Amino acid sequence: IPWNHGGGWPALVRDEDAGSGVPGRGTMSVQDFVKAAREGAKALPRGRFDLLKYDMCLMGQLDVLAESAALADYAVACAPLEPATSSDYLAVTPLFAKEVSTRDLARLMVERNVAYYRTMPMQASFSAYDLAQVPDAVARLKDLAGRLEALAPSRYQEITRATSFARRQGMLLTEDVKLGKKAYSAVELFNWLGMLERELPDAPKQQIQALRQSLSRLMFASGATPSEKVSQGLTLYLPLRRELEHDGYRQTAFADHSGMGAFLAALYKAQELQGSDVPRIENLAVGFIAFKPGRRGYGADADLEVLPSDHLTPFSRSGFGFDVTGSGILMSYLWQFEKRGEDRVISCVHLLIDPTRKISGEEGSPLDEVTPRYVDGRNTFRRELTVKYKVSGGTASAPVSVENTTVSRNVQENFSVVWGLYRDDFTTGGQEVPVRVKFSNVTRMPMEVVAYQEDGQGGMVNPRLLLLQPGSTFRPALLVWDKNFAERKEYGPPLPLPSGAMFITVDMPDEGA
């Protein structure tokens, strides 16, 4: 049972220092772990383990399982984040005294851990894998990767879009981009295959279907709690662009044997040679948003115009218009901020959405459901002025920066993110820990709280789920840009959370500001 923080293949173990002496810098790749564990396995009768239970986050990844096949017959792991309370060993340990096969043992571990988190209730998913099926899955992936490599020069936009908007674990796409080479890039594999079929007119469907069938033999058991809406039990390390790829990835046996290294090299080359037209914001206009003469309807951008005005009032149709021009554009964000000397204090980071879009939601992520389909060339938008935000624990409130991440019509996928420092006596031992809190845009209440460590460069490592506790405190973060647009977090005073609950509220900007 490897037990620690997880992060997919490049960071199986990330603890406080792992012997490095630098907080948050200790890492061990899955290759390091397997090499060491194989030495220990030499003492076993068969020279290998029957079962690996990865008691850590994000290890239900094909890259990880490919390495693990040399070590054990079966594996149990979580494709998404694992809750901080770990596995239910009280329910699982008695299984080892029963006359059950290793395969059934792995299946029962999945069932009992999912049942445990249903009672919490918490967001969780566990899966069991037959590692004897890994060679066939890698071979089928190589067949698909070879076809995608050949398509990359002509279909790089479609492949990039499928990869961008496939569902992912650990971090949202926008957070992965911020992390750079430290990004988890853990893309839901089954969902990505569906996105390729949707986006590519000439998708290699035969190879996709063959891989699906092979993966279904590899993953023979999987379960999730009702609140875990994304996980299908298996991810793939899939960095979107060259600058997000881990430095050591191309040297892994998996990247070579699966053909993924060659495919990604071809994709990145096409992105850089053909997708170099930098997007621009043009034709900015400020005033009141109104329907064009003779136009009515739901409020599509084409129906609206901006009537110039120097006096802006929130909630009175004050707004702005602009054009986004370029090619291969995936999404746009707006930052609302106030100047403070040379700094800019951000109130809201707003995803630019298209409220008229309606898709089935069978494939893709929340970002895919609501973002505009950008055409190559000019895209015109009209938007209203928004508000400033605060977070409250019921007895006091304080300003906070809100990343309005997605406004999907699915309530579970309609959320915003805030950052802060959280403390309680039970889950954090009285210490303040950095957290990312996902708030519902419908209820304004937290949907998910992820504690993490910072790597000294603003990056997130060692994410884990936790529950807010009564009598805790939360220090909300303001995101601040300096004059060079470098971002930092400024934490406010501790807000008491007497009941362990908090919510987002709004504060009106000054009229005409």
C-alpha positions in Angstrom: 0.0 0.0 0.0 1.8 3.1 -1.2 0.4 5.8 1.1 1.2 9.5 0.6 0.2 12.4 -1.6 -0.2 11.5 -5.3 -0.1 13.3 -8.6 -0.1 10.8 -11.4 3.1 9.4 -12.9 5.5 12.3 -12.3 4.8 12.7 -8.6 3.7 9.5 -6.9 5.1 10.7 -3.6 5.0 14.4 -2.6 5.4 15.0 1.1 6.7 17.8 3.3 10.3 17.3 2.0 11.0 13.6 1.2 14.5 14.1 2.4 15.2 17.1 0.3 15.1 19.5 3.2 12.9 21.9 1.2 9.2 22.1 2.2 7.0 21.0 -0.6 9.9 19.9 -2.8 10.0 16.2 -2.0 9.0 14.1 -5.0 9.2 10.5 -6.2 8.1 9.4 -9.6 6.2 6.2 -10.2 9.4 4.9 -11.9 11.4 5.5 -8.7 8.7 3.7 -6.6 8.5 0.7 -8.9 12.2 0.3 -9.0 12.5 0.3 -5.2 9.5 -1.9 -4.7 10.7 -4.5 -7.1 13.8 -4.9 -5.0 11.6 -5.6 -2.0 9.4 -8.0 -4.0 12.4 -10.3 -4.6 11.7 -11.6 -1.1 8.2 -12.8 -2.1 7.5 -16.3 -3.3 6.7 -15.2 -6.8 9.0 -12.2 -6.8 6.0 -9.8 -7.3 3.0 -8.5 -5.4 -0.5 -9.8 -5.8 -2.1 -6.4 -5.3 -1.1 -2.7 -5.2 -3.5 -0.3 -3.4 -2.5 3.2 -4.3 -3.8 5.1 -1.3 -3.2 8.5 -2.8 -4.6 11.0 -5.3 -4.7 10.7 -9.1 -3.0 7.3 -9.4 -5.8 5.7 -11.5 -3.8 6.7 -14.6 -2.7 4.5 -17.6 0.8 5.9 -17.3 1.0 4.7 -13.7 -0.6 1.3 -14.4 1.8 0.7 -17.2 4.7 1.0 -14.8 2.9 -1.0 -12.1 2.4 -4.0 -14.3 6.0 -5.1 -13.6 5.3 -5.1 -9.9 1.9 -6.7 -9.3 -1.0 -8.6 -10.8 -3.8 -6.2 -9.8 -4.1 -2.6 -8.6 -6.7 -0.4 -6.9 -6.5 3.4 -7.2 -8.4 6.7 -7.5 -8.4 8.5 -10.8 -9.6 11.8 -9.1 -8.5 13.3 -5.8 -8.8 10.9 -2.8 -10.4 12.4 0.3 -8.0 13.2 3.1 -9.6 10.5 5.3 -8.1 7.9 3.0 -9.5 4.3 2.6 -11.9 2.6 4.9 -9.5 0.1 6.4 -12.0 -1.0 9.0 -14.1 -2.4 6.2 -11.3 -3.5 3.9 -8.9 -5.3 6.3 -11.2 -8.2 7.2 -11.3 -9.1 3.5 -7.7 -10.5 3.8 -8.9 -13.2 6.2 -11.5 -14.5 3.7 -11.0 -17.1 1.0 -11.4 -14.7 -2.0 -9.3 -14.4 -5.1 -7.1 -11.3 -5.5 -9.4 -10.1 -8.3 -12.5 -10.3 -6.0 -10.5 -8.7 -3.2 -9.8 -5.7 -5.4 -13.4 -5.5 -6.5 -14.6 -5.6 -2.9 -12.2 -2.9 -1.9 -13.7 -0.6 -4.5 -17.2 -1.4 -3.4 -16.5 -0.9 0.3 -14.6 2.3 -0.1 -17.3 3.8 -2.3 -19.9 2.7 0.3 -17.9 4.4 3.0 -17.8 7.7 1.3 -21.5 7.6 0.4 -22.2 7.7 4.2 -19.8 10.7 4.8 -21.0 12.0 2.2 -17.9 13.0 0.2 -16.9 13.1 -3.4 -14.8 9.9 -4.2 -14.2 7.3 -6.8 -12.2 4.0 -6.7 -11.3 1.6 -9.5 -9.7 -1.9 -9.8 -7.4 -2.9 -12.7 -6.1 -6.2 -14.1 -2.5 -5.3 -14.8 -2.1 -8.3 -17.1 -4.2 -6.3 -19.6 -1.8 -3.4 -19.7 0.4 -4.6 -22.7 -2.7 -4.8 -24.9 -4.0 -1.4 -23.8 -0.7 0.2 -24.5 -0.5 -1.5 -27.9 -4.0 -0.2 -28.8 -3.1 3.3 -27.6 -0.1 3.1 -29.8 -2.3 2.3 -32.8 -4.5 5.4 -32.0 -1.5 7.6 -31.3 0.0 6.7 -34.7 -3.1 7.8 -36.5 -3.4 11.0 -34.5 0.3 11.8 -35.2 -0.4 11.5 -39.0 -3.5 13.8 -38.6 -1.8 16.4 -36.4 -0.6 18.7 -39.3 -4.1 19.0 -40.7 -6.3 18.5 -37.6 -4.3 20.2 -34.9 -7.1 22.6 -34.0 -9.6 19.8 -33.6 -7.3 17.6 -31.6 -6.3 20.5 -29.4 -10.0 21.4 -28.8 -10.8 17.8 -27.9 -7.9 17.7 -25.4 -8.7 21.1 -24.0 -12.4 20.4 -23.3 -12.2 16.8 -22.3 -12.9 16.3 -18.6 -9.9 16.2 -16.3 -8.9 15.4 -12.7 -6.9 17.3 -10.1 -7.1 20.7 -11.7 -9.2 22.5 -14.2 -7.6 23.3 -17.5 -7.1 27.0 -16.5 -5.3 25.9 -13.3 -3.1 23.4 -15.2 -2.1 26.2 -17.5 -1.0 28.3 -14.5 1.1 25.4 -13.2 3.1 25.1 -16.4 5.3 22.0 -16.4 4.0 21.1 -12.9 0.5 20.7 -14.3 -1.2 17.3 -13.5 -2.7 17.2 -17.1 -4.8 14.2 -15.9 -7.4 13.9 -18.7 -10.3 11.4 -18.4 -9.3 8.8 -21.0 -12.8 7.5 -22.0 -14.1 11.1 -22.2 -11.1 12.1 -24.4 -11.9 9.3 -26.9 -15.5 10.6 -27.1 -14.3 14.1 -27.7 -12.0 13.0 -30.5 -14.9 11.3 -32.2 -17.0 14.5 -31.8 -14.4 17.0 -33.0 -12.5 15.2 -35.8 -14.5 14.6 -39.0 -12.1 11.9 -39.9 -11.5 10.5 -36.4 -9.9 7.0 -36.4 -13.0 5.3 -35.0 -11.7 1.8 -35.4 -8.6 2.4 -33.3 -10.7 4.4 -30.8 -13.2 1.5 -30.4 -10.4 -1.1 -30.1 -8.8 1.0 -27.3 -12.1 1.4 -25.5 -12.6 -2.4 -25.5 -9.1 -3.0 -24.2 -9.5 -0.4 -21.4 -12.7 -2.1 -20.4 -10.8 -5.3 -19.8 -8.1 -3.5 -17.9 -10.5 -1.7 -15.6 -12.8 -4.4 -14.4 -14.5 -2.6 -11.4 -15.2 1.1 -10.8 -17.5 3.0 -8.5 -18.2 6.6 -7.4 -20.3 8.5 -4.9 -23.2 10.5 -6.3 -21.3 13.8 -6.0 -18.4 12.5 -8.2 -19.8 13.4 -11.6 -16.6 13.4 -13.7 -14.6 10.2 -13.0 -14.9 7.3 -15.4 -12.1 5.5 -13.5 -9.1 6.1 -15.7 -7.0 9.1 -16.8 -4.1 9.7 -19.2 -1.3 12.2 -18.8 -2.0 14.5 -21.7 -0.4 18.0 -21.6 -2.1 20.4 -23.9 1.0 22.3 -25.2 4.7 21.9 -25.1 5.2 24.4 -22.3 3.0 22.2 -20.0 4.9 18.9 -20.6 7.0 17.6 -17.8 10.7 17.6 -18.7 11.1 13.9 -18.1 8.0 12.7 -20.0 9.6 11.9 -23.3 12.2 9.7 -21.6 9.6 7.4 -20.0 9.1 3.9 -21.4 5.4 4.6 -21.6 5.7 7.7 -23.8 7.8 5.6 -26.2 5.9 2.3 -26.1 2.5 4.0 -26.3 3.4 6.3 -29.2 2.2 9.2 -27.1 5.6 11.0 -27.1 5.7 11.0 -31.0 2.1 12.0 -31.2 2.5 15.0 -28.8 5.6 16.1 -30.6 3.7 16.3 -33.9 0.8 18.1 -32.3 3.0 20.7 -30.6 4.9 21.3 -33.9 1.6 21.9 -35.7 0.4 24.2 -32.9 3.6 26.3 -33.0 4.0 26.5 -36.8 0.3 27.0 -37.8 -1.3 28.4 -34.7 1.0 31.3 -34.1 -1.6 34.1 -34.7 -1.8 35.7 -31.2 -5.4 36.6 -30.2 -6.2 40.3 -29.8 -8.8 42.4 -28.0 -10.0 45.2 -30.3 -12.8 47.8 -30.7 -13.5 48.3 -27.0 -16.6 50.4 -26.3 -18.1 51.3 -22.9 -21.7 52.4 -22.2 -25.2 50.9 -21.9 -26.1 47.5 -23.5 -29.2 47.7 -25.6 -30.9 45.7 -28.4 -30.2 46.9 -31.9 -33.2 48.4 -33.7 -35.7 45.7 -34.6 -33.8 43.0 -32.6 -35.3 41.1 -29.7 -34.7 37.7 -28.2 -32.5 35.8 -25.7 -29.7 38.3 -25.9 -27.2 36.9 -28.3 -24.2 39.2 -28.9 -25.3 39.8 -32.5 -28.6 41.3 -31.2 -26.9 43.9 -28.9 -25.1 47.1 -29.3 -23.3 49.5 -26.9 -24.6 53.0 -26.5 -21.6 55.2 -25.4 -21.8 56.7 -21.9 -19.3 58.0 -19.3 -21.6 57.1 -16.3 -21.7 53.4 -15.4 -24.1 51.9 -12.8 -24.1 48.2 -11.9 -27.3 46.3 -12.6 -28.6 49.0 -15.0 -27.3 47.6 -18.3 -24.0 49.3 -17.9 -21.4 47.3 -19.8 -18.9 47.1 -22.6 -18.4 45.6 -26.0 -15.3 44.3 -27.7 -14.0 42.0 -30.4 -11.7 38.9 -29.9 -9.8 38.3 -33.1 -7.4 35.5 -34.1 -7.5 31.8 -35.0 -7.8 28.6 -33.1 -9.1 30.5 -30.0 -10.5 28.1 -27.3 -11.7 30.5 -24.6 -11.4 34.0 -23.2 -11.4 35.4 -19.6 -12.2 38.9 -18.3 -10.5 40.3 -15.2 -12.3 43.0 -13.2 -10.0 44.9 -10.9 -9.4 48.1 -9.0 -6.1 50.0 -9.1 -4.2 50.4 -5.8 -1.0 52.4 -6.5 0.9 50.3 -9.1 -1.1 47.1 -8.1 -4.3 45.8 -9.5 -6.6 44.1 -7.0 -8.8 41.6 -8.8 -12.4 41.2 -7.8 -13.6 38.7 -10.4 -12.1 36.5 -13.1 -15.0 35.9 -15.4 -15.1 33.1 -18.1 -16.6 34.5 -21.3 -19.6 32.4 -22.0 -22.2 32.1 -24.8 -25.6 31.9 -23.1 -27.3 30.8 -26.3 -25.3 27.5 -26.6 -27.1 24.3 -25.9 -25.3 21.0 -26.3 -26.1 17.5 -25.0 -23.3 17.4 -22.4 -22.7 13.7 -23.1 -19.1 14.5 -23.8 -16.8 17.4 -22.8 -16.4 19.4 -19.7 -18.4 22.3 -18.2 -16.0 24.7 -20.1 -17.0 23.0 -23.3 -20.7 23.4 -22.7 -20.8 27.1 -22.2 -17.8 28.7 -24.0 -18.3 30.3 -27.5 -17.3 28.4 -30.6 -14.8 30.9 -31.8 -14.4 31.4 -35.6 -11.1 32.2 -37.1 -11.2 36.0 -37.5 -13.4 38.4 -35.6 -15.7 37.4 -32.7 -17.9 40.2 -31.2 -19.1 40.3 -27.6 -21.3 42.5 -25.3 -21.1 42.1 -21.5 -22.6 43.9 -18.4 -20.6 45.3 -15.6 -20.4 42.9 -12.7 -20.0 43.4 -8.9 -17.4 43.0 -6.2 -17.5 39.9 -4.0 -17.2 39.0 -0.4 -17.2 35.7 1.6 -19.0 35.4 4.9 -19.2 32.9 7.7 -22.5 34.3 9.0 -21.1 36.7 11.6 -18.6 38.7 9.5 -17.6 39.1 5.8 -14.5 40.2 3.9 -13.5 40.9 0.3 -12.4 38.0 -1.8 -11.3 37.4 -5.4 -13.7 35.1 -7.2 -12.8 33.0 -10.3 -16.1 32.6 -12.0 -15.0 29.4 -13.6 -18.1 28.0 -15.3 -21.8 28.6 -15.5 -23.0 25.3 -16.8 -26.8 24.5 -16.8 -25.9 21.4 -14.8 -26.1 22.5 -11.1 -23.1 20.3 -10.1 -21.0 22.0 -12.8 -22.1 25.6 -12.1 -19.4 27.0 -9.8 -16.8 29.6 -8.9 -13.5 29.2 -7.1 -12.0 31.3 -4.2 -8.7 30.8 -2.4 -7.7 31.2 1.2 -6.1 29.9 4.4 -8.1 27.4 6.5 -7.7 26.2 10.0 -9.4 23.8 12.4 -8.3 21.6 15.2 -9.4 18.3 13.6 -8.3 18.1 10.0 -5.4 20.6 10.0 -4.2 20.2 13.6 -4.7 23.9 14.4 -2.4 24.9 11.5 -3.4 27.2 8.7 -3.3 25.4 5.3 -3.9 26.9 1.8 -7.2 25.8 0.3 -9.1 26.1 -2.9 -12.9 26.3 -2.3 -15.3 25.6 -5.1 -18.6 27.4 -4.5 -21.9 26.7 -6.2 -23.1 29.6 -8.3 -26.7 28.5 -7.5 -26.6 28.1 -3.7 -23.5 30.3 -3.1 -22.3 27.5 -0.7 -19.1 25.4 -0.9 -19.3 22.3 -3.0 -15.7 21.1 -2.5 -12.7 22.1 -0.4 -9.2 21.1 -1.5 -6.2 21.6 0.8 -2.8 21.8 -0.8 0.8 22.8 -0.3 2.7 25.5 -2.2 6.0 24.7 -3.8 7.7 28.0 -3.2 6.9 29.3 -6.7 3.1 29.6 -6.3 2.4 26.1 -7.6 0.0 23.7 -6.0 1.2 20.3 -4.8 -0.3 17.5 -2.6 -4.0 18.3 -3.1 -6.4 16.5 -0.8 -10.2 16.9 -0.1 -11.4 18.0 3.3 -14.6 18.9 5.1 -15.1 22.3 6.8 -15.5 21.9 10.5 -17.5 23.9 13.1 -15.4 26.4 15.0 -12.9 26.8 12.1 -11.5 29.9 10.5 -11.0 31.0 6.9 -8.7 33.9 5.6 -10.0 34.8 2.1 -7.4 35.7 -0.5 -7.4 38.7 -2.8 -5.5 38.1 -6.1 -3.2 41.0 -6.8 -1.2 41.9 -9.9 1.9 44.0 -9.6 3.0 46.4 -12.3 4.5 43.6 -14.3 1.3 41.5 -14.0 2.9 39.0 -11.6 0.2 37.5 -9.5 0.2 37.0 -5.7 -2.3 36.2 -3.0 -3.0 38.6 -0.1 -4.8 37.0 2.8 -7.3 38.9 4.9 -8.0 38.5 8.7 -9.5 35.2 9.9 -13.2 34.9 9.4 -14.9 32.7 12.1 -17.0 29.8 10.7 -19.0 28.9 13.8 -21.0 26.2 12.1 -18.4 25.3 9.5 -20.4 27.0 6.8 -19.6 30.0 4.6 -21.1 31.6 1.5 -20.4 34.2 -1.2 -22.1 37.5 -1.2 -21.8 40.7 -3.3 -20.8 44.3 -2.7 -21.9 47.0 -5.1 -19.1 49.1 -6.7 -19.3 52.8 -6.3 -21.6 54.3 -8.9 -19.6 55.8 -11.8 -16.4 54.1 -10.6 
